[in-house]
Amino acid sequence: MQSVGRCHSFEQLRRRANRPYFLSGAAAFLSLLALLSLPESGIASETAPPPIFTTNPPPAPATPPEPLPPNDPSTGFFGDVSKQEERNAEETEKRLTRARMAFLFGYYDLAKELWLPLAYDGNPKAEANIGWMYQTGKGVDRDLKKAYEWYLKAAKQGHDIAQNNLGVMYENGWGVKQNMKRALYWYRESASIGYGYAQYNLGKTLLDGKGIETDPKEAAYWLGLAATQGVDEAKGVLIDKSKWGNAAAEHQVASTKPQPKQQPVKEVLREEWILSQPPDSYTLQLISSKSEAIVTNYMATQSVPDPSAYYKSKVLGEEWYSVIYGVFPTFDAAQNYLSLLPKGVLKYKPWARRYSDVQQLIRAPVE
């Protein structure tokens, strides 16, 4: 009989001894996983922890973040955006001044380097100066055609010196076909802004009648304005009595006599009315714009007196709208009435012109 306590062979004992080793290793691994799943406190949490990675990110908060205060240091990198345009304008003026000084002292390459980028950006002062460089051949090869092109860009933006120089180009046929009609147009544009040399050129052109009808009285007016601005050439022409007869004296006498106000006409008139006026009479041009809306708004808000009218003309391929006021028998009568206009109207420097000029602009564009 076998005894109660069974006897095992050596091989059986070896296998039994090895079994707890593998069991204890598996138990240790499971215990480690259990410990890792516990919270830091070592106490099991009643709810499962949120997953670390999710398929869809959580939605953004409904309320936007509060704006930073104006002086917050974190906005320093961007600067004060509200003053950026002002700083840009200041930098542009500094650049223009440096270029002008460089040009005056003969550093033409530096002047061109400073002016040219501004000119390409459409700055009228820089455009006019580049035009002058090409006209004089300083810093660049002399090229009157390029000078004309740069002057035209600046003149269309209302630059008075460029407008005058463009008139000179047209009068002499420099870089463009000679055209006294265009020359007179640009002289008037510049003179009406107040540029003294344009006033002289306009007065001299009206006096000499080069390709246009002479008008000594209007010529005396523009030459007188130029003389008061120190244009010596204008003073010399006014002193030369042989060119005037009694025109200058009549101009001085008439300017001291106030003219009666025009009879009002309670309506806004257009081209048909303008074309019906005597060609030799005069009117006051009050404002010009490329926008018809600006012109009509001006007439409605600036207390423009009657009889007033506005007309459309075409100059160098662009449409313009201009407001005129009154019918005056002489240039002096129109000019003397300026002091009676409302201050809001005087803001844009109105000027006297002959009806025949206005009628010509309506009938035929300036090409």
C-alpha positions as CSV (number, residue, x, y, z in Angstrom):
1,M,0.0,0.0,0.0
2,Q,1.0,3.4,-0.7
3,S,1.6,5.7,2.2
4,V,-0.6,8.7,2.8
5,G,2.2,11.0,2.1
6,R,2.9,10.4,-1.5
7,C,6.5,10.3,-2.6
8,H,7.4,12.2,-5.8
9,S,10.2,11.7,-8.1
10,F,12.9,14.3,-8.6
11,E,11.4,15.4,-11.9
12,Q,8.0,16.0,-10.3
13,L,9.6,18.1,-7.5
14,R,11.5,20.2,-10.0
15,R,8.3,21.1,-12.0
16,R,6.4,21.9,-8.8
17,A,9.2,24.2,-7.6
18,N,9.2,26.1,-10.9
19,R,5.4,26.8,-11.0
20,P,5.2,29.4,-8.2
21,Y,8.0,31.3,-10.0
22,F,5.8,32.0,-13.1
23,L,2.7,32.5,-11.1
24,S,4.4,35.1,-8.9
25,G,5.7,37.0,-12.0
26,A,2.2,37.2,-13.5
27,A,0.8,38.4,-10.2
28,A,3.4,41.1,-9.9
29,F,2.6,42.4,-13.3
30,L,-1.1,42.6,-12.6
31,S,-0.4,44.3,-9.3
32,L,1.7,47.0,-11.1
33,L,-1.2,47.7,-13.5
34,A,-3.5,48.1,-10.6
35,L,-1.3,50.6,-8.9
36,L,-0.9,52.6,-12.1
37,S,-4.7,52.9,-12.4
38,L,-5.0,54.4,-8.9
39,P,-5.1,58.2,-8.4
40,E,-2.1,60.0,-6.9
41,S,-3.7,59.8,-3.4
42,G,-3.7,56.0,-3.7
43,I,-7.4,55.9,-3.1
44,A,-9.6,54.6,-5.9
45,S,-11.8,57.2,-7.6
46,E,-15.5,56.8,-7.7
47,T,-15.6,58.1,-11.3
48,A,-13.3,57.2,-14.2
49,P,-10.7,59.8,-15.2
50,P,-11.3,61.7,-18.5
51,P,-9.4,60.3,-21.5
52,I,-6.2,62.0,-22.4
53,F,-6.9,61.9,-26.2
54,T,-10.3,62.4,-27.8
55,T,-11.5,62.2,-31.4
56,N,-13.1,65.7,-31.4
57,P,-11.6,68.7,-29.5
58,P,-13.7,70.4,-26.9
59,P,-15.7,73.4,-28.2
60,A,-14.3,77.0,-27.8
61,P,-15.7,79.1,-25.0
62,A,-18.8,81.0,-25.9
63,T,-17.6,84.4,-24.7
64,P,-14.6,86.1,-26.5
65,P,-11.5,87.0,-24.5
66,E,-11.4,90.5,-23.0
67,P,-9.5,93.0,-25.1
68,L,-6.1,94.1,-24.0
69,P,-5.8,97.6,-22.5
70,P,-4.3,100.3,-24.8
71,N,-1.0,100.4,-22.9
72,D,-0.6,96.7,-22.4
73,P,3.1,95.8,-23.0
74,S,2.1,92.9,-25.3
75,T,0.8,95.3,-27.9
76,G,4.1,97.1,-28.2
77,F,5.3,94.9,-31.1
78,F,2.4,96.1,-33.3
79,G,2.6,99.8,-32.3
80,D,-0.3,102.2,-32.2
81,V,-2.2,101.4,-35.4
82,S,-4.4,104.5,-35.2
83,K,-1.3,106.7,-35.7
84,Q,0.4,104.5,-38.4
85,E,-0.9,106.7,-41.3
86,E,0.3,109.8,-39.5
87,R,3.8,108.3,-39.0
88,N,3.8,107.2,-42.7
89,A,3.0,110.7,-43.8
90,E,5.8,112.1,-41.6
91,E,8.3,109.6,-43.0
92,T,7.3,110.5,-46.5
93,E,7.8,114.2,-45.9
94,K,11.2,113.5,-44.4
95,R,12.2,111.4,-47.4
96,L,11.0,114.2,-49.8
97,T,13.0,116.8,-47.9
98,R,16.1,114.7,-47.9
99,A,15.8,114.1,-51.6
100,R,15.3,117.8,-52.3
101,M,18.4,118.8,-50.3
102,A,20.4,116.1,-52.0
103,F,19.3,117.5,-55.4
104,L,20.1,121.1,-54.5
105,F,23.6,120.1,-53.4
106,G,24.2,118.1,-56.6
107,Y,23.7,114.6,-55.2
108,Y,21.4,113.6,-58.0
109,D,21.8,109.8,-57.7
110,L,20.7,110.0,-54.0
111,A,17.8,112.3,-54.9
112,K,16.6,109.9,-57.5
113,E,17.0,106.9,-55.1
114,L,14.8,108.7,-52.6
115,W,12.2,110.1,-55.0
116,L,11.6,107.2,-57.4
117,P,10.0,104.7,-55.0
118,L,7.6,107.5,-53.8
119,A,6.8,108.4,-57.4
120,Y,6.0,104.8,-58.3
121,D,3.7,104.8,-55.3
122,G,1.8,107.8,-56.8
123,N,3.1,110.6,-54.6
124,P,2.6,113.8,-56.8
125,K,5.5,115.7,-55.3
126,A,7.9,112.9,-56.2
127,E,6.3,112.5,-59.6
128,A,6.8,116.2,-60.4
129,N,10.5,116.1,-59.2
130,I,11.3,113.0,-61.3
131,G,9.7,114.9,-64.2
132,W,12.1,117.8,-63.5
133,M,15.1,115.5,-63.5
134,Y,14.2,114.2,-66.9
135,Q,13.5,117.7,-68.2
136,T,16.9,119.1,-67.0
137,G,18.9,115.9,-67.5
138,K,20.2,116.0,-63.9
139,G,20.8,112.6,-62.5
140,V,19.3,110.9,-65.6
141,D,19.6,111.1,-69.3
142,R,17.5,114.0,-70.6
143,D,14.2,112.7,-71.9
144,L,11.5,115.2,-72.5
145,K,8.9,112.5,-73.3
146,K,9.5,110.9,-69.9
147,A,9.4,114.3,-68.3
148,Y,6.0,115.0,-69.9
149,E,4.7,111.6,-68.6
150,W,5.7,112.2,-65.0
151,Y,4.4,115.8,-65.1
152,L,1.0,114.5,-66.4
153,K,0.8,112.0,-63.5
154,A,1.4,114.7,-60.9
155,A,-0.8,117.3,-62.7
156,K,-3.8,115.0,-62.7
157,Q,-3.5,114.9,-58.9
158,G,-3.6,118.7,-58.6
159,H,0.1,119.5,-58.2
160,D,0.4,123.1,-59.2
161,I,4.0,123.2,-60.4
162,A,3.5,120.0,-62.5
163,Q,0.4,121.6,-64.0
164,N,2.4,124.7,-65.0
165,N,5.3,122.7,-66.3
166,L,2.9,120.6,-68.3
167,G,1.6,123.8,-69.9
168,V,5.1,124.8,-70.8
169,M,5.6,121.4,-72.4
170,Y,2.5,121.8,-74.5
171,E,3.3,125.4,-75.4
172,N,6.8,124.6,-76.7
173,G,6.1,121.1,-78.0
174,W,8.6,119.5,-75.6
175,G,8.1,115.7,-75.4
176,V,4.6,116.1,-76.8
177,K,2.9,117.7,-79.8
178,Q,2.5,121.4,-79.5
179,N,-1.0,122.3,-78.4
180,M,-1.9,125.8,-77.2
181,K,-5.3,124.8,-76.1
182,R,-3.9,122.3,-73.7
183,A,-1.2,124.7,-72.6
184,L,-3.8,127.3,-71.7
185,Y,-5.9,124.7,-69.9
186,W,-3.0,123.6,-67.6
187,Y,-1.9,127.2,-67.0
188,R,-5.4,128.1,-65.8
189,E,-5.5,125.0,-63.6
190,S,-2.2,125.9,-61.9
191,A,-2.9,129.7,-61.8
192,S,-6.3,129.1,-60.1
193,I,-4.5,127.2,-57.3
194,G,-2.3,130.2,-56.8
195,Y,1.1,129.3,-58.4
196,G,2.8,132.6,-59.4
197,Y,4.7,131.4,-62.5
198,A,1.5,129.8,-63.9
199,Q,-0.3,133.2,-63.3
200,Y,2.5,134.8,-65.3
201,N,2.4,132.3,-68.1
202,L,-1.3,132.5,-68.3
203,G,-1.3,136.3,-68.4
204,K,1.5,136.4,-71.0
205,T,-0.3,133.9,-73.2
206,L,-3.5,135.9,-73.0
207,L,-1.6,139.1,-73.8
208,D,0.4,137.7,-76.7
209,G,-2.5,135.7,-78.2
210,K,-0.3,132.7,-79.3
211,G,-2.9,130.5,-80.9
212,I,-5.8,132.0,-78.9
213,E,-7.8,135.2,-78.8
214,T,-6.1,138.0,-76.9
215,D,-7.6,139.3,-73.7
216,P,-5.5,142.2,-72.3
217,K,-7.8,142.8,-69.3
218,E,-7.7,139.3,-68.1
219,A,-4.0,139.2,-68.8
220,A,-3.5,142.2,-66.6
221,Y,-5.3,140.5,-63.8
222,W,-3.2,137.4,-63.8
223,L,0.1,139.3,-64.3
224,G,-0.9,141.5,-61.4
225,L,-1.3,138.5,-59.2
226,A,2.0,137.1,-60.3
227,A,3.7,140.4,-59.7
228,T,2.4,140.5,-56.1
229,Q,4.0,137.0,-55.6
230,G,7.4,138.3,-56.6
231,V,7.6,137.1,-60.2
232,D,9.8,139.8,-61.7
233,E,9.0,138.9,-65.3
234,A,5.4,139.8,-64.6
235,K,6.4,143.2,-63.2
236,G,8.4,143.9,-66.3
237,V,5.5,143.1,-68.6
238,L,3.2,145.3,-66.6
239,I,5.6,148.2,-66.8
240,D,5.9,148.0,-70.6
241,K,3.0,150.3,-71.5
242,S,3.5,149.7,-75.2
243,K,1.8,146.3,-74.9
244,W,-1.2,147.6,-73.0
245,G,-2.6,150.9,-74.2
246,N,-5.3,151.7,-71.6
247,A,-6.0,148.1,-70.7
248,A,-4.0,148.1,-67.5
249,A,-5.3,151.5,-66.3
250,E,-8.9,150.4,-67.0
251,H,-8.3,147.2,-65.0
252,Q,-7.1,149.2,-62.0
253,V,-10.0,151.7,-62.2
254,A,-12.6,149.0,-62.7
255,S,-11.3,147.0,-59.7
256,T,-12.2,149.8,-57.3
257,K,-15.8,149.9,-58.4
258,P,-18.1,147.3,-56.8
259,Q,-20.5,145.7,-59.3
260,P,-24.2,145.1,-58.7
261,K,-25.3,141.6,-57.6
262,Q,-26.7,139.3,-60.3
263,Q,-30.4,138.7,-60.5
264,P,-31.2,135.3,-58.9
265,V,-32.7,132.5,-60.9
266,K,-34.1,129.8,-58.6
267,E,-33.0,126.7,-60.4
268,V,-29.9,124.6,-61.1
269,L,-29.0,125.0,-64.8
270,R,-27.0,122.8,-67.1
271,E,-25.1,122.8,-70.4
272,E,-28.0,124.1,-72.5
273,W,-28.2,127.3,-70.5
274,I,-24.4,127.8,-70.5
275,L,-24.3,127.4,-74.3
276,S,-27.0,130.1,-74.6
277,Q,-24.9,132.8,-72.8
278,P,-22.9,135.4,-74.7
279,P,-19.5,134.0,-75.5
280,D,-17.7,137.3,-74.7
281,S,-19.3,137.4,-71.2
282,Y,-17.6,136.0,-68.1
283,T,-18.5,133.7,-65.2
284,L,-17.0,132.5,-62.0
285,Q,-15.9,128.8,-61.9
286,L,-16.4,127.7,-58.3
287,I,-15.3,124.0,-58.2
288,S,-14.4,121.0,-60.4
289,S,-14.5,117.4,-59.6
290,K,-14.5,114.0,-61.3
291,S,-17.5,113.0,-59.2
292,E,-20.9,114.4,-60.2
293,A,-22.2,113.5,-56.7
294,I,-19.6,115.8,-55.1
295,V,-20.6,118.7,-57.3
296,T,-24.3,118.3,-56.7
297,N,-23.8,118.0,-53.0
298,Y,-21.6,121.1,-53.1
299,M,-24.3,123.1,-54.7
300,A,-26.9,121.9,-52.2
301,T,-24.8,122.5,-49.0
302,Q,-22.6,125.5,-49.8
303,S,-25.3,128.1,-50.4
304,V,-24.2,128.6,-54.0
305,P,-26.1,131.7,-55.3
306,D,-28.1,131.9,-58.5
307,P,-27.8,131.9,-61.5
308,S,-25.5,128.9,-61.1
309,A,-25.0,125.9,-63.3
310,Y,-22.8,122.8,-63.6
311,Y,-21.5,121.2,-66.7
312,K,-19.7,118.0,-67.8
313,S,-16.5,118.2,-69.8
314,K,-13.9,115.7,-71.0
315,V,-10.2,116.4,-70.5
316,L,-7.5,113.9,-71.5
317,G,-9.9,111.1,-71.5
318,E,-11.4,111.8,-68.0
319,E,-14.8,113.3,-67.3
320,W,-15.0,116.4,-65.1
321,Y,-17.9,118.2,-63.5
322,S,-17.6,122.0,-62.9
323,V,-19.9,124.5,-61.2
324,I,-20.0,128.1,-62.5
325,Y,-21.9,131.1,-61.2
326,G,-23.2,134.3,-62.8
327,V,-23.1,136.2,-66.1
328,F,-20.8,139.2,-66.1
329,P,-20.2,141.7,-68.9
330,T,-16.4,142.0,-68.2
331,F,-13.6,140.2,-66.6
332,D,-13.3,142.9,-63.9
333,A,-17.0,142.7,-63.1
334,A,-16.7,139.0,-62.5
335,Q,-13.5,139.3,-60.5
336,N,-14.9,142.1,-58.3
337,Y,-17.9,140.0,-57.4
338,L,-15.7,137.4,-55.7
339,S,-15.7,139.3,-52.4
340,L,-19.5,139.0,-52.3
341,L,-19.6,135.2,-52.4
342,P,-20.3,133.2,-49.3
343,K,-17.2,132.1,-47.3
344,G,-17.9,128.5,-48.0
345,V,-17.8,129.1,-51.7
346,L,-14.5,131.0,-51.5
347,K,-12.8,128.1,-49.8
348,Y,-12.1,126.5,-53.2
349,K,-10.6,129.6,-54.7
350,P,-13.1,130.4,-57.5
351,W,-11.8,132.3,-60.5
352,A,-13.2,134.2,-63.5
353,R,-13.2,132.8,-67.0
354,R,-14.8,133.6,-70.3
355,Y,-18.0,131.8,-71.3
356,S,-16.4,131.0,-74.7
357,D,-13.8,128.8,-73.0
358,V,-16.5,126.9,-71.0
359,Q,-18.6,126.5,-74.1
360,Q,-15.7,125.1,-76.0
361,L,-15.0,122.6,-73.2
362,I,-18.7,121.4,-73.5
363,R,-18.7,121.1,-77.2
364,A,-15.3,119.5,-77.8
365,P,-13.1,117.5,-75.3
366,V,-9.5,118.4,-74.7
367,E,-7.6,115.5,-76.2
